[in-house]
Structures are given as C-alpha cells and as structure tokens.
C-alpha cells in the first residue's frame, strides 16, 4: 500500500519538464516517483556528505591527473634541455659560406620531422607508453 500523498501544484521550466518526462519514461516510473526521489535525496540529512564525497573523489582523480601531467612536462623539459646541451657542445658553429646550405637542409629535415611526428601522434606507441613509472604512490 502506498503512503498517503499531499497534492502540490507547481510550475516547471519547459526544458526541465521534458527532462522529467524522459527520465520517468526511461525508468518506467511515474513523474511523481522521480520528483519524490529527487526531493528525498536533496533534502536528506546526509545530502551534504554525499556531495562532499563525490567532489572529494573527483578532486582526487584530478589531482592524480595533474601529477601525471606535471611529471610529463618535467620529463619533456629535461629531455629538451639535455638535447640542447648535447647539441651545443657537440656541434661547432658553421662558417658563413656553409650556413645557407645548412639552413636549406634544416628546413627540409624539419618538414620530414613534422610529418613523422604527425604519424607518430596519430598511430604509434607513445613515449609515455614506453616509459614505466607508477605515479600512484
């Protein structure tokens, strides 16, 4: 037997009303059941704690994602710095007469590099997959 109900009359925004209808139809329940469940959840004494738990879980996940991002940025910075340092110490400056040919060759090699990088980003295994590091401590 159902509990006694008190009739309430209120207006809903048209979009919200459509969402209510869709939700009730999808769950095969009445709109009253949906509204009652929503109000019971919203007005329950532990509503704030549940919201806090949900937000805490989401913030923890975002924190782990930021930790991974920070690690990858640090790896990229160190890799670039190491490469530049190696390049500058291993390659003497070019004489002026060889500079134009080197620049033309550099442009050609740059375009080939960009094409290779594009293919790698679209399909190939990523460096992050090749590195093993467990960030969850």
Secondary structure, DSSP 4 states (H G I P E B T S, - for coil): -PPP---------HHHHHHHHHHHHHHT--HHHHHHHHHHHHHSTTHHHHHHHHHHHHHHHHHHHHHHHHHHHHHHHHHHHHHHHHHHHHSPPPPHHHHHHHHHHHHHHHHHHHHHHHHHHHTSPPHHHHS------
